[in-house]
């Protein structure tokens, strides 16, 4: 009886293995029949192979710059020859605008670097981000959010913890509109002259308040008034946050005219710029034209996370 059971188990195992192999074989046959084979001997394919190297762009590693401190890396690209061939074979000729690219990641990333502040994104990335520090200016936030929505833009708001505690609905409104939120300390102190213990508590309490209110886990920190020391950066890093500064300052707290803000920002902003602003009357009035003027400079506007992301923005001809 036991011998018969063993034989039955063995035959079942053999059947399962054989069945699996047969199934995989037929799957391979079906896949081979459905998917078009790439004709390596096709002159078009050879033209794509020949031209591909001139469209290659090497990735750039994240680094610590002497002036700008921590700079994120940026993906390179190379031509995906089989995919490009499939895109062009209908017309049977080489068409540059139908080239398909695959991205090449850098070897060194932000997380590989020692703690340091970030003043800008990668200088090859045609993107800017607004860092909007919020500790006051409630009355101007709705207009700013409406303008950002009009342009279908999401950016980053750095919230003071005490402000969030007093204005939970506004904090939720920012997040519900699709914007990113970061840490701007709890009570807006001068962190350059604050003890490590108190600094840690300021940042930790703010993270807790923001997360409890918005259900968002914070990963970026903007020191009040841009005041910090090396220890401040290390404390933020220990709390899993990178420190964000700015490339271009609107100086909107001085209540300049909207034209002054637009001229100040558009004249200085370029690839990778972080634009510092606050919810003020001047900024609220300038924002619509400011966005349009930056986009006319072929600059995409995104969040700090978008700006720090290594993914390359690919245009029709990335070499131009």
N, C-alpha and C positions, 0 to 999 in steps of 0.2 A: 504493500500500500504506500509506504513512504517513498519507495523507489518510483512508483508511478507519479506521485505528486512532484518529485524532483524533476522528472522528465517533462511533465506538463509545464512547470515553471521555466525550465530551460527553453522549451519550444516557444513559449510566450515571449521571452526576452529576445530570442532570435528574430521572431516575427516583428516585434516592435522596432528593433534596430534596422532590419531590412526595409520595413515600411517607411521609416523616417528617411532612409537614404533614397528610396524610390521617389518619395514626395519632394525631397530637395532637388533630385535630378530633374523632375518635371518642372519644378519652379524655375530652375535655371534655363530650361529649354524655352519656357513661356517668356521669361524675361528677355532672352536673347532674341526671340521673335518680335517682341513688342518694341524694345528699345532700338532705335536706329544705330547701326554700326558707324563709327567714325572712319571715313575713308582716308587713310593716311597718304594714299597715293594721289588723292585729288589735288590738282594744282592750287585750288583755293586754300585747302588745308595747309599746303606748303608755304603759301604766301603769308598766312597768319603766323605760322611758326617763324618765318624769316623776320617778320616785322615786330613780333612780340617783345624782344629785348629792349627796343627803344621806348616802350611804354612802361618799363619797369621803374618803380620809384622805391628806393630802399627805406625801411622804417627808421625813425629816429628814436633813440633811447631817452627815457626820462633821465633828468640830470639835475645837479645843483649848479645853478648859474651864479657867477660872481656878483652880478648886479640884481637879477630877478629871483634869485634863490631857487626854490623847487619848480621845475618845469616838467609838465607831463610829457610822456612819449606820444608818438603818432604813428599809426600803421603805415606801412608801405603798401604797394600794390604790384601785382604782376598779372599778365593776361592769362585768363583761363582759356586755353586754346580749344579744347573740345566744345565748350559752351559757346565760344565765339563762332566756331565753325557752324554749329547748329543754327545760330542766329542769322548767319549770312548765306547759308547754302540755298535758300529759296531763290534769291536773286543771282546766286552763283558768282558774286564778285566781292572783293574786299571793301568793306565799309567801316570806316573808323568809328562812326557813331554807334555801331553795333558790337563793338568790342565788349566782352564781358570780363570783369576783373575779379580777382580774389585778393583779399587783404593779407598782408604779412605783418605779424605782430612783432613789436620790438623785443629786444632781449632783456631790457631793464625797465621796470615799471615804477610808478609812484611808491608803491608799498615796499619796494626794495631799497628805497633811499632813507637816510636818517631824517628825523623830524626837522622840518624847516617850513617857514611861511611860503605861501603861494601868492604871487602878485599878478600872474597872468597864465593863460593857457599856452599851448604850443604855438609858436609864431608861424607855423605853416598851416594852421587850421583856420579857415575863413569863418570864424564864429566869434561872437562876443556874448558876455553875460552881464546882466544887471545884478548887482549885489545891493538889495534894498534893506537897509538897516531900520528896524522898527522899534521905537521906544516911546513914540508920541506921534502926532499927526493923524489921529483916527479919522478926522473929518475928510482927509484927502484920499484915503485908501479906496473907497468905493469907486471914485472916478478913475484912479490908476488901474484898478482891477478891470473896469469896464473897457478901458483903452487897450489893455493887454489882450482881453478877450476879443475885441474887435479885430485885432491883428493876428489872432490865433497864436499868441506867443506865451510860453511859460518860462518863468525865470525864478530867481532865488530870493527869498525874504529871510533875513536874519532877525529873529525875534528875541527881545529881552524877556527873561522869564517872569519878572514882576508884571510886565505889560500883558503877557499871556494870561496870567492869573486874574488880572482885572478885566481882560477883554477876550474871554474864551470864544465868543461867537465870531469875532473878527478873525481870530487865529484859525478857526475852523473854516471860515469863508475863504481864506487864502488857500488852504489845503484843498478844499472842495473844488476850487477853480483850477486845480491841477498844478499849482506852483510848488516848488521845493521850499522847505523851511530849514533854517539853521539856527545855531546857538549864538546869541549876542550878549552872553552873561546874564546874571539875574538882576543886578541893581546898577548896571552901567558904571562900574568903578574904574579907576586907573590901575589896570592889572600890572603895569610895569613896577608899581610900588606896593603891590599887595603880596602878602606871604603866600607860600606855596599851598598851605593848608586851606586858607580862605579862598584862594583862586580855584582850587579843586572843588570846593563846596559851591562856589558861584556857578561853575560849569555843570557840575553834577545835578544841582537842584533845577537848573534851567532845562536840562535834558529830561528830567523826570516830569516837570510841569508840561513841557511840550508834548511828550509822549502820552501823558495821561489825558491831555486835552484833545490832541489830534490823532492819536494812535500812530504817529510817525516816529521812527527811530532816527535821531539826528546823526549826521556824519560830517558836517562842516561847522566850523567855528569862526566867527568874526569878532576880534577884540574891539571893545568900545574905543572910539577915537583912534583906532589903529595902534594903541599903546600896549606893548608887550615886552617881555624879555625872553631869553632862550628857555628859561624854566617854564614860562607860560606855554610855549609851543610843545614842550615835552609832556606837560600835564594834559593838554588837549589830546595829544597823541595816545597817551595812556588810556584816555577815555574813548579811544577809537574815533577821534575826530582829527581832520587836517585843518590847519589854520589858513583862512582866506583873507587876503588884503585886497588891494586894488591897483589897477593900471592907470585909470583915468578917474579923477574926482570931479563931480559936478559942483562941489562946494555950495550945494543948494541951501544949506542951513543959513547962509548969508543973505538969502532971499534975492538972488539975482533975477533979472528978467528971463523969461523963457528963451528969448533969442540968445542971450548970453550962454545959457546952459547948452543949447543946441550947438552953437559955434564952438564952445569949449570941448564938447564931447566928440562931435563929428570930425573936428579938425585933428584930434589926437587918437581916436579909436582906430584899431586895425586888427589884424589877425590875432586872436587869443586875448583880446582886451577884457578886463573886468572893470565895469563902470560902477562906481560907488554913488548911491543916491539914497534919499530918504523920502517919506511921504510929506511933501511940502506943497504949497500952492504953486510955486514956480515949476516944480517937477511935474506935477499933475497937468499943468497947462502945456508944458513942453513935450510931454511924452509921445503924443501922437505924431508930431512932425519929426521928433528925434528917431523914432522907430523907422519911419519911411525913409529918412535920410541915410540911416545906417544900412538899410536894405538896398538902397541905391548904390552903396559902395560894395555890393555883393557880399555883405556880411550877414550870416544867419544869426539869429538871437536865440539863445537857449539857457538852460539852467547851468549852475556851476558843475553839476554832475555831467551834463552834456559836454561842457567845455573841457572837462578833465578826461572824458572818455577818449580812448586811443583810436576809436573808429574814424577812418578817413572819410571826408566828404568828397565823393567822386563826381567830377563834372564830365561833360562829354569828352573833352580832351584834357586829362589831368596834367599834361605836360605844359599846357598854356598858362 
